[in-house]
């Protein structure tokens, strides 16, 4: 193959003989394309992962909102059922603690917190739901000042 002289002028390539120059351009490598393909694959992968994550997050949020809405919708019905009770389900041979949800709720049996006086912070016990402290109820039985 004869020697071909190639001259560079700035960003342009020029050759003395066009017939020989053309195959040189075809054989010239401007990169393997592997780097560009890797970048493209990385961008597509990242975009795909982001889209999947957004979709999964949306589904989770939607389900949480639906569950929360369903819970709020059931709360009023549960409250009515709680106040009404289910006396027909009470079985006299069973323990009363097991049947507590079936008993009707009576507002007048509630005792206001303001009428309780703690007795020197004497601790009676501890449990999963907190500490039990000895207290005196004021006005729970009208003839007695404290119970």
Backbone torsions as a table, in degrees:
resi	resn	phi	psi	omega
1	UNK	NA	128.7	-179.0
2	UNK	-70.2	154.2	177.6
3	UNK	-70.9	134.1	178.1
4	UNK	-116.3	133.8	179.1
5	UNK	-95.1	128.0	179.0
6	UNK	-115.5	131.9	178.6
7	UNK	-114.0	137.4	178.4
8	UNK	-105.6	128.7	176.5
9	UNK	-123.2	96.5	-178.6
10	UNK	65.3	-119.0	179.8
11	UNK	-96.0	1.2	-176.3
12	UNK	-104.6	145.4	177.0
13	UNK	-107.4	132.2	177.7
14	UNK	-131.4	151.4	179.6
15	UNK	-132.8	158.5	178.4
16	UNK	-73.8	-37.8	-176.3
17	UNK	-119.4	116.1	-176.3
18	UNK	-66.9	-33.7	-179.4
19	UNK	-63.5	-37.9	179.8
20	UNK	-83.5	-28.9	-175.7
21	UNK	-68.9	-38.0	-176.5
22	UNK	-58.3	-48.8	178.1
23	UNK	-63.8	-29.8	178.7
24	UNK	-64.4	-43.0	178.9
25	UNK	-63.6	-38.4	179.8
26	UNK	-67.0	-33.6	-178.8
27	UNK	-85.4	-14.8	-177.9
28	UNK	-66.6	138.7	-179.5
29	UNK	-103.5	123.5	176.2
30	UNK	-100.6	23.6	-177.1
31	UNK	119.7	156.5	-177.7
32	UNK	-81.1	-18.9	-177.3
33	UNK	87.9	-7.8	-179.3
34	UNK	-67.5	-40.6	179.9
35	UNK	-64.2	-44.9	-179.7
36	UNK	-64.0	-39.0	178.8
37	UNK	-67.7	-36.6	178.9
38	UNK	-65.0	-43.0	178.6
39	UNK	-64.0	-44.3	178.7
40	UNK	-61.3	-43.9	179.1
41	UNK	-63.5	-40.0	179.5
42	UNK	-65.4	-43.0	179.9
43	UNK	-64.8	-44.5	179.8
44	UNK	-64.6	-41.5	178.9
45	UNK	-63.0	-46.3	-179.8
46	UNK	-62.5	-42.4	178.8
47	UNK	-64.3	-41.9	179.6
48	UNK	-63.5	-45.2	179.4
49	UNK	-62.9	-40.8	178.8
50	UNK	-63.2	-44.6	179.8
51	UNK	-62.9	-44.3	179.4
52	UNK	-63.5	-42.2	179.5
53	UNK	-63.3	-41.8	178.3
54	UNK	-64.2	-42.1	178.6
55	UNK	-63.7	-45.1	179.2
56	UNK	-63.7	-43.4	177.4
57	UNK	-61.1	-39.8	178.6
58	UNK	-64.8	-42.9	179.5
59	UNK	-63.8	-42.9	179.5
60	UNK	-63.4	-45.2	178.4
61	UNK	-61.8	-42.6	179.7
62	UNK	-61.4	-45.6	-179.8
63	UNK	-64.6	-39.8	178.7
64	UNK	-63.2	-43.5	179.6
65	UNK	-65.4	-39.3	178.4
66	UNK	-65.7	-42.1	179.7
67	UNK	-65.5	-41.8	179.4
68	UNK	-65.0	-42.5	177.8
69	UNK	-63.6	-40.6	179.4
70	UNK	-66.0	-39.1	178.8
71	UNK	-64.6	-43.7	178.5
72	UNK	-65.6	-36.8	179.7
73	UNK	-68.0	-35.4	-179.8
74	UNK	-78.6	-21.1	-175.7
75	UNK	-59.4	-44.1	-179.6
76	UNK	-64.5	-42.2	178.1
77	UNK	-66.0	-41.8	177.9
78	UNK	-64.0	-38.2	179.0
79	UNK	-64.0	-42.7	177.3
80	UNK	-63.0	-44.0	179.5
81	UNK	-64.4	-37.6	178.9
82	UNK	-64.8	-45.6	-179.9
83	UNK	-66.3	-39.5	-178.0
84	UNK	-73.7	-36.6	-176.7
85	UNK	74.1	179.0	176.5
86	UNK	-135.6	73.0	-176.1
87	UNK	-60.3	-26.2	-179.9
88	UNK	-66.8	-18.8	179.9
89	UNK	-91.3	-3.4	-179.1
90	UNK	-75.7	128.7	179.2
91	UNK	-116.2	121.8	-174.1
92	UNK	-66.0	-23.0	-178.4
93	UNK	-83.0	-10.8	-179.9
94	UNK	-91.8	162.6	177.1
95	UNK	-68.5	144.3	-178.2
96	UNK	-66.3	-34.1	-178.9
97	UNK	-63.3	-30.7	178.1
98	UNK	-74.6	-22.2	-175.4
99	UNK	-103.6	8.2	-177.4
100	UNK	-54.0	-40.8	178.9
101	UNK	-64.3	-20.5	-179.5
102	UNK	-85.6	-16.3	-179.4
103	UNK	-73.6	142.2	177.4
104	UNK	-71.4	150.5	-179.4
105	UNK	-90.6	131.9	177.6
106	UNK	-120.0	116.7	-177.8
107	UNK	-61.6	-35.2	-176.5
108	UNK	-70.5	-9.3	176.8
109	UNK	-86.8	-11.8	177.9
110	UNK	-71.3	141.7	179.5
111	UNK	-115.4	126.0	-176.7
112	UNK	-66.6	140.6	-179.4
113	UNK	-62.1	-31.1	-177.6
114	UNK	-64.5	-23.5	-178.1
115	UNK	-92.5	12.1	175.6
116	UNK	-103.8	134.2	175.8
117	UNK	-117.5	125.2	178.1
118	UNK	-72.4	137.1	-179.1
119	UNK	-93.6	97.9	176.1
120	UNK	42.4	29.4	175.8
121	UNK	63.0	26.1	-178.6
122	UNK	-70.2	121.2	-177.9
123	UNK	-85.4	126.1	178.4
124	UNK	-94.4	-26.6	-179.9
125	UNK	178.0	171.2	177.9
126	UNK	-130.8	152.9	178.1
127	UNK	-156.3	-169.4	-177.8
128	UNK	-64.6	-28.6	-175.1
129	UNK	-102.8	8.7	175.2
130	UNK	133.5	-157.9	-176.0
131	UNK	-110.2	140.0	175.8
132	UNK	-102.2	122.6	-178.1
133	UNK	-118.8	139.6	-179.9
134	UNK	-65.2	136.5	-179.4
135	UNK	-142.9	163.8	176.7
136	UNK	-117.1	132.6	178.5
137	UNK	-93.3	126.8	-179.5
138	UNK	-99.1	121.1	174.9
139	UNK	80.8	20.9	179.2
140	UNK	-77.2	-36.3	173.7
141	UNK	-117.0	112.6	-172.0
142	UNK	-50.9	-40.1	179.8
143	UNK	-69.0	-29.1	-178.5
144	UNK	-93.7	135.4	178.4
145	UNK	-70.7	-38.5	-179.6
146	UNK	-135.4	145.8	178.1
147	UNK	-125.7	NA	NA
